[in-house]
Amino acid sequence: MINKESTAGDRLREELTRVFGSLTDAALAIKVQRGSYFRPYMKNTSSIGMKLQKKLVGVGLDVDYIMSGVRAGDFKESSDEDDLMIRKFEDLRYRSDQLNKDIVEFGVLLIKSKKKK
C-alpha cells in the first residue's frame, strides 16, 4: 500500500526509529558523526541520493519504502526491466537535483563577480 501522505523524510525518520531506535544509533551504524546528519533529509531540504541509499540498504533499511512509500513486500512481482527503470529514474532525479544546485551556485558567483566591477 502506498503512503501518499508522508514524505521521503517522514519515512526515513520512521525507518531509522524502527530499526535503530534513535538517530544517534543510526548515525553510528552508517558511520557518520551525529544523528543530526539526517536532519536535512528528514526536513526534505536535501534529497536522498544514491550514496545515502546504499548506506541505508547496507544497514538493513527498506529504501524502497523510504523513497516511494511502498514496502518491499507490497510490490507485485517486478521484472528486471521495471527495476532498471526505477533505478535509472532515481539516478536521473539525483543528477537533476545536483545540476540545479550547481546552477544556483553559478548564479551566485555571477552576481558576486558583477558587483566587483
C-alpha positions as CSV (number, residue, x, y, z in Angstrom):
1,M,0.0,0.0,0.0
2,I,1.3,3.4,-0.9
3,N,1.5,6.0,1.8
4,K,0.8,9.2,-0.1
5,E,0.5,11.4,3.0
6,S,4.1,11.0,4.1
7,T,7.3,12.4,2.5
8,A,10.6,10.6,2.0
9,G,11.9,12.4,5.0
10,D,9.0,11.2,7.2
11,R,9.5,7.7,6.0
12,L,13.3,8.0,6.7
13,R,12.6,9.0,10.3
14,E,10.1,6.2,10.6
15,E,12.6,3.6,9.3
16,L,15.5,4.9,11.3
17,T,13.5,4.8,14.5
18,R,12.0,1.3,13.7
19,V,15.4,-0.3,13.1
20,F,17.7,1.6,15.4
21,G,15.5,3.3,18.0
22,S,17.4,6.6,17.8
23,L,19.1,8.9,15.3
24,T,22.3,8.6,17.2
25,D,22.4,4.8,16.9
26,A,21.5,5.1,13.2
27,A,24.4,7.5,12.7
28,L,26.8,5.1,14.4
29,A,25.5,2.3,12.1
30,I,26.2,4.2,8.9
31,K,29.4,5.6,10.3
32,V,28.6,9.3,10.4
33,Q,29.4,11.6,13.3
34,R,26.0,12.6,14.6
35,G,22.3,11.9,14.3
36,S,21.9,15.5,13.0
37,Y,23.3,14.2,9.7
38,F,19.8,13.0,8.8
39,R,18.1,16.3,9.6
40,P,18.2,17.8,6.0
41,Y,16.8,14.6,4.6
42,M,14.0,14.4,7.2
43,K,13.1,18.0,6.6
44,N,13.2,17.4,2.8
45,T,15.6,20.2,2.2
46,S,18.0,17.6,0.7
47,S,17.0,14.7,-1.4
48,I,18.2,11.2,-0.5
49,G,20.9,10.4,-3.1
50,M,22.3,7.1,-4.2
51,K,25.2,7.2,-1.8
52,L,23.0,7.5,1.2
53,Q,20.6,4.9,-0.2
54,K,23.4,2.4,-0.5
55,K,24.4,3.1,3.1
56,L,20.8,2.6,4.3
57,V,20.5,-0.6,2.4
58,G,23.7,-1.8,3.9
59,V,22.3,-1.4,7.4
60,G,19.0,-3.1,6.6
61,L,16.6,-0.3,5.9
62,D,13.7,-0.6,3.4
63,V,14.9,2.0,0.9
64,D,12.1,1.2,-1.5
65,Y,9.7,2.2,1.2
66,I,11.6,5.3,2.2
67,M,11.8,6.5,-1.4
68,S,8.4,5.5,-2.8
69,G,6.1,4.8,0.2
70,V,5.7,1.2,-0.9
71,R,7.1,-1.6,1.3
72,A,9.3,-4.1,-0.5
73,G,6.7,-6.9,0.3
74,D,3.9,-4.8,-1.2
75,F,5.3,-4.8,-4.7
76,K,3.8,-7.2,-7.2
77,E,6.5,-9.1,-8.9
78,S,8.5,-6.7,-10.9
79,S,10.6,-7.6,-13.8
80,D,14.3,-6.8,-14.2
81,E,13.2,-4.1,-16.7
82,D,11.0,-2.4,-14.0
83,D,13.8,-2.5,-11.5
84,L,16.2,-1.0,-14.1
85,M,13.7,1.8,-14.9
86,I,13.2,2.6,-11.2
87,R,17.0,2.8,-10.6
88,K,17.5,4.9,-13.7
89,F,14.7,7.3,-12.7
90,E,16.2,7.7,-9.2
91,D,19.7,8.3,-10.8
92,L,18.3,10.9,-13.2
93,R,16.4,12.6,-10.3
94,Y,19.6,12.8,-8.2
95,R,21.7,14.1,-11.1
96,S,19.0,16.7,-11.9
97,D,19.0,17.9,-8.2
98,Q,22.8,18.2,-8.3
99,L,22.6,20.1,-11.6
100,N,20.0,22.5,-10.1
101,K,22.3,23.2,-7.1
102,D,25.2,23.8,-9.5
103,I,23.2,26.3,-11.5
104,V,22.2,28.2,-8.3
105,E,25.9,28.3,-7.2
106,F,26.9,29.6,-10.6
107,G,24.3,32.3,-10.4
108,V,25.6,33.4,-7.0
109,L,29.1,33.6,-8.4
110,L,27.9,35.5,-11.4
111,I,26.2,38.1,-9.2
112,K,29.3,38.4,-7.0
113,S,31.5,39.0,-10.0
114,K,29.2,41.7,-11.4
115,K,29.2,43.5,-8.1
116,K,33.0,43.7,-8.1
117,K,33.1,45.6,-11.4
